[in-house]
């Protein structure tokens, strides 16, 4: 689902907390709610609310307009900071006021003795509102300003291309791919050299085309101007090279002149009619010409669609190259337009060589090698996500610092300064900063807020400490108030991955992106790191990331809303947890937190999110946990907690309980069942231990209701996602969606067959797949949509999937040490779309083998992951992949084949002999006509023929 569709479904979009507006959105929503009939307030309080709301609404709008602008003066930034600080203070007080109201006939009442809590804010609100009127002129100027027409990186990106290590090799590879494909899409994150690579290819083969154009697109472009630039460039090339057969020179010139006049008369404006005129003009002009067009840096799919309409398909072997940072655009180009996707990568060795080349001009050889390795490590993530633009800029920055300051090896001090404070202000880093700003500023405000928040996790030795786990981060964004729905938050996360802002698979921020974001977060006092003041506006720290025992005064901590503690260096011995009175989010990872600290934590009544993952010294949760009535998410993964207190069942807002890796073997609840608990993660992988699951029967034990299994005995080790409609409700089978059975099993456990027939997803490791077990999977699990079979022992015979059963299965994953283990027969898995294999090694075999994927009528995708490090060197593996490639070409569907991380290939059903003969005849006639035309005109285009 597209991000815009998800955003449109946000029921409380106006209430989002953002780095731009602070908590002003939620404040306005809560003030509106207080004016409703549900709240019986004193007249003076209602008057204050109405006045404050009217004053703050234009402030909220203007903050959204101004945030992120680079050309704001000090008065404007001071005002924005004050408005955000006001919003946080007001939300805290509104929540406290609402909590103090008494219930009365289904509503809430404010007794006469209670003063209006808003009087103390009136003066601050009026001051912010008055200054807002003065700042409004700035906002109007920004809204009326014309769009950017030149890319600020343009002058830098095309310099020193010869110095970029490995570019010659990549250029030749890309030219080879152009010989086989009409269109190639280069995808990669900012600064990876996409533009430089495209330009090298353009310079190498451009003379072989009658017309050519190289056009860069910036975010939010004027498409009329972009199309006009394309037309002027292709026309200039045609005029200088001579005209092709068809359109006469006079007609060509008239088309260009007409469009150029139209563009100059209406510069800065655009309309659908004007765009259509340009699209028709370009298409007409290029209809009989062989052209090369490179469109650099596409940001939105709609922009590419407009450009693609203008570039006709004319069977003259024209070539297109498009570059983009957005993975989803590249994927769409591949699936919908048949483009070949080339992922631009840069390895650590190449990064070190590039740095050494740059440093050799100013640093002596004995030091250059060690420094180049350190700079390379700063510039990205292994194995091949290093940023060449970052390498160049960092090398230049070090060289300048070394010369100007006489820095004699104080690398750590310099690197710390660049990555923590000086990233935006270091002159040599300006091209890199501009490149990162383009992508960051193009994001919606909510997405920028979520991305900035990812920096709360530290990086050690230049690399982010851990993965950004999607499920945890999504819940935190919701608890922070950035988003209100899980689906929207998940769409945000996926968008950040698609934009190459979070690395695919690793879900990490690379050091350069994190340094950029940290400086941005400090500018707006959005996050404080290790208690250090962020800016001149840092009067209070609303979000605090701690990795050491250094922390601010208690007065500052009393306003902190979010606290993340990471690493063993922060022992929390002296951290006054009681001081965090307004805390909403608390995450403590792998610290030395003790049981005694939890009593203080249970006094933080505003907590919505509590994560104690990896706190191995925690052995129990106190009964005071029941005081956290606002708690929505509780993670105790990796702790030594063996039993949960019954007070857990009294947490009426709890949605997520994660006891993965803990020692909990039994979950009990009080008589006051919690009907709102919707998601519970259970994981227990400790060898030889049992986990008593909350299944069907309810038995009484010492005044508690203990939920136990229907068989009255413990289950084997498993990992399970359980969805409850009513906590402890009696049911015929366990109401689960996904079941991951940990450990190894000789066959499918009996308890799975008895209680878990209705799961939608099953992941299990078997020593042997018995015939009766295969039949059970096929016919007795009617809801199964995803199946992962992991073979611990290689089957002696092929596992034949026959017809009948698996009526809903859409995804099938096979993990086996050797290939050639599965075969499909007619009627097998009628709805299967995704087939994936993981192999480890395998010798070649002389036996004929057919996988039979032609019997899978709905198949769309086949994926191979080979060996632990995903290589495909084994002859048996290569042979199996070739078998699937041949069968895919015979399949009536267009099958996409993925092999490890290589670019996907699309196989289409082979053409008949008759169609092949007709196609070959047409190609021969075309080549003969082309030779005659060249001979008659004697002006054939030279250069490399793609």
Secondary structure, DSSP 8 states (H G I E B T S, - for coil): --HHHHHHT-TTGGG--BTTTBTHHHHHHHHHHHTSTTEE--HHHHHHHHHHHHHHHHHHHHHHHHTT-SS--HHHHHHHHHHHHHHHHHHHHHHHHHHH-EEETTEEE--TTS--TTHHHHHHHHHHHHHHHHHHHHHHHHHHS----S-TTHHHHTSSGGGSTTHHHHHHHHHHHHHH-SEEEEE--TTSSHHHHHHHHHHHHGGGSSEEEEEE--SS--HHHHHHHHHHHHHHHHHHH---SSS-HHHHHHHHHHHHHHHHHTTT---HHHHHHHHHHHHHHHTTS-EEEEEEEE--HHHHHHHHHTS---SS--EEEEEES-HHHHHHHHHHH--EEEE--B-HHHHHHHHHHHHTTTS-HHHHHHHHHHHHHHTEETTTEE-HHHHHHHHHHHHHHHHHH---S-HHHHHHHHHHTSTTT-GGGHHHHHHHHHHHHTS-HHHHHHHHHGGGS-EETTEESS---HHHHHHHHHHHTS-S-HHHHHHHHHHHHHTTSS-TTT----HHHHHHHHHHHHHTT--EETT---STT-SS-SEEEESSS----HHHHTT--EEEEESTT---SS--GGG-TT--EEEEES----HHHHHHHTT-TT--EEE-TT-TT-----GGGGG-TT--EEE-TTS------GGGGG-TT--EEE-TTS---B-EE-SS--TT--EEEEEE--TT--BB---S-EEEETTEEEE--TTSS-B-SEEEEE--SSTT---SS--EEEEEEEEEESS--HHHHHH-TT-SEEEEEES---HHHHHHHHHS-TT--EEEEEESS--SS-EEE-SS--SS--EEEEE-SSS--EEE-TT--TT--EEEEEE-------S-----GGG-TT--EEEEEETTTT----HHHHHHHHHHHHHHHHSSS-EEEEETTS--EEE-----HHHHHHHHHHHHHHHHHHHHHHHHH-----S---
